[in-house]
Amino acid sequence: MAKFDVTIINPIRGNEEIHMHIDGDRIKQNESGETYFIWNEKQNAEVITAVPVPTLTRDDVTCNNKYGCE
């Protein structure tokens, strides 16, 4: 599944926030073409930007199967 880094308008506080590695199925478009992020079961948030994240393997993330990079 595609992952995205998204910048949204927080629906509660009204400020910009960045959420990283969001599943693509949580980003939708409405009939007007506006993109929104499924914030929780009751609220959606307006998306400012959505940048695709390259697919990473476990080796890439953990530096050759170690839990920290040395």
N, C-alpha and C positions, 0 to 999 in steps of 0.2 A: 504494500500500500504506500502511496506517495505521502511524504511528510512535508510540512511547510513551517517556516518561521513567519508569524503573522503579527502585524501591528494593528491594534484595535483601539476603539474608543470604549473605555470601561463603562458599562451601562449603569453602574451605581454611582461612581465618583465623577465620571465625565472626562477623565484624563486619558492620555495615550499610554498603552502598555504593549510590551512585546511578549509574545508567547512562542516558545520554541518547540520544534518537533511535534507539531499538531497533525493528527491524522487528517488526510484529505476529505474524509467523509464528514468532518465537522465544519467544513467550509461550503456554503451553499450560495445560490443566487436566487433572488425573488423575481417576480414577474416584470419588475421595472429594470432589471439588470443590475441591481445593487448587490454587492457581495456582503455576506454576513457570516459570522462565526457563531456556532452553537455554544453559547456560554455555559448554560446548564439546562435543566429540564424546562425551566420557565422563562428564560431570557436569552436573547440573541444580542450580539455586539456587532457594530459596524466595523468592517475591515477597511483599513487604510492601505496596507500593502500585504501581499502574500508572496513569499519567495520560496521556491522549491528547495528542499534540502537534498543534497546528493545522498544516495543510498550508501550507508556505511556498514562495514562488516565488523564483527566483534573484534577481530585482530586490529582493525584501524582504531577502534575506540580504546582498547585496553593495552596498546603497545605490545603486540605479540603475546597475548594471553597473560600479561601481568596486570595487576590492578592499579599500578601507577607507572608513569613514564620515568625512566631513569636516564 
